[in-house]
């Protein structure tokens, strides 16, 4: 059996690093996502499991891998792994933070522009019935300039969004557990507020926080009730941060102007109700889907594998 198992195909950067280190590895090359049965079969003798966010690594999987030293998650998040149980077994869990921040910030910023200016909606129109020609009141959207952007989570991605949309002359407010330092706030002209104040004041709310027990359904019916009827919501964080049933109800009842979702509560499934709404943009979890970001992520997981097998510490351990 292989020393390293990759539960999904990764950019060639990863296997190049493993080949250079002469490490025996195997890669899942089946159709679709790997099944639990297939995963259990391949982890029995491996020492390093390299896995994407879409692979669930629970207690059963960990127990099936008695030689496992490292679970290298291909993604900034790691809610797909039982990190506490891994630690109880002496297994390090790592992620790939920071390197995907630019890509995700670009997608989130693009979704704000596309949603407010109805770009995707316009594309659908032109691919179907078309239009009769320019008219003064036809297909109006909203300018970003002068509007208030509320960022939930001013980490590396949130700051990237602030940088880009501050350049569009949006007013930046943000909330998170701890206030950022004055230099960071000054850089983006950002003001720290409570979550309630952010929801009440924002024309656009964009989520960039991790999924934790505290943030699960952070945005629910009471929070939607606080928001302006004219507000837009963007989620490039994690699906379960939002109660999607409450979001759908708010959109259907015109309590929100629109939403753009790149992540979903029951991913990869998307509630049919969202698909019927013209004021909703749905993208297939492409926040960090750039060649640059994915290559950098591949380098991190493969290098961590090599280091751990060589008796060296891994970078970005999330369960110390």
Buried (B, 14 or more C-beta within 10 A) or exposed (E): EBBBBBBBEBBEBBBEBBEEBEBEBBBBEEEEBBEBEEBBEBBEEBBBBBBBBBBBBEEEBBEBBEEBBBBBBBBBBBBBBBBEBBBEBEBBBBBBBBBBBBBBBBBBBBBBBBBBBBBBBBEEBEEEEEEEEEEEEEEEBBEBEEBBBBBBBBBBBBBBBBBBBBEBEBBBBBBBEEBBEEEBBEBBEBBBBEBEBBBBBBBBBBBBBBBEEEBBBBBBBEBBEBBBEEBBBBBBBBBBBBBBBBBBBBBEEEBBBBBBBBBBBEBEEBBEBBEEBEBBBBBEBEBBBBEEBBBBBBBBBBBBBBBBBEEEEBBBBBBE
